[in-house]
């Protein structure tokens, strides 16, 4: 067995030989190797999180015509480590009247929800944690733990601003989880499975972005709202409610919330790559070895992390009522219509060479109809406003 061809099984067999050579039972050695693997995956995720902090600060600086971190280390790459030291030595403050247990558990749940999602991410054909046949259901369930951590933080802080941020989170997550789940159903239908590995394998001939680009846009918007990043960062709106749900958090507890947010964004970038862009597949390069496949997957995830970051720092925050109206009056109905159209076209053109072109054209037609509907609605609204202004003008003169 060559390391390059199958690194996970190579390392597993190597460690198993070592532990059994020490006289350890094979079953116990297997459990110990799995624990070591989980520890290494968590360590990799946290190191990547530190790297993401540096990337975000440098990219945002370029957006804003600044240099960003440039003092500690080459190109300021060691600045996140200095930030970690700063957070570690800050005083740990628990507010008077806070629910201490929930207050301390909330930041742990925030980072834990992201690490649970990594269990089903297929980095390469033979590099994954668990191949669940209900992977998409697991994604929705494990991702909800992050929402629970925000609610726990706001409720337990004994702070009105924090509680208001938690209330906003409840309204936002309940709203945008619906179009996100509906968008998830489309690649699930196209692949015929809810497993992440099966969805990647189903994109061997054509990526699902070409079959349902509208589902990708709906999932991207819903994911940004689920992450609570701008323009949907109303749960921590600084100009309105100080810092929202983490107003009372200091030191490394605040750092865990921040780390969880960045890692969550990167993880959703990975799921976007997995669901619509073929995961680790890229013109056959993944066949050169699992390590190449993992590099391809991480590169795609990093690109979509950049897209989420780009949206955050270029689009202004929207009002709460506009956010909810956009979801219930536009995004959710559009997601359900797209689901029905995809199911109908897929049924009519089943086992036909016209399936892929038919799905793509149906998406384009639906986009065109949506734009025409919005233009018509805007014209009617403008006409009503002009009519009300004209009727109000004579009354104002008298």
Buried (B, 14 or more C-beta within 10 A) or exposed (E): EEBEEBBBEBBBEEBBEEBBEEEBEEEEBBEBBEEBBBEEBBEEBBEBBBBBBBBBBBBBBEBEEEEBBBEBBEEBBBBBBBBBEEBEEBEEEBBEEBBEEBBBBBBBBBBBBBBBBBBBBBBBBBBBBEEBEEBBBBBBEBBBBBBBBBBBBBBBBBBEBBBBBBBBBBBBBEBBBBBBBBBBBBBBBBBEBBBBBBBBBBBEEBBBBBBBBBBBBBBBBBBBBBBBBBBBBBBBBEEBBBBBBBBBBBBBBBBBBBBBBBBBBBBBBBBBBBBBBBBBBBEEEBEEBBBBBBBBBBEBBBEBBBBBBEBBEEEEBBEBEEBBBBBEEBBBEBBBBBBEBBEEBBEEBEEEEEBBEBBBEBBEEBBEEBEEEEEEEEEEEEEEEEEEEEEEEEEEEE
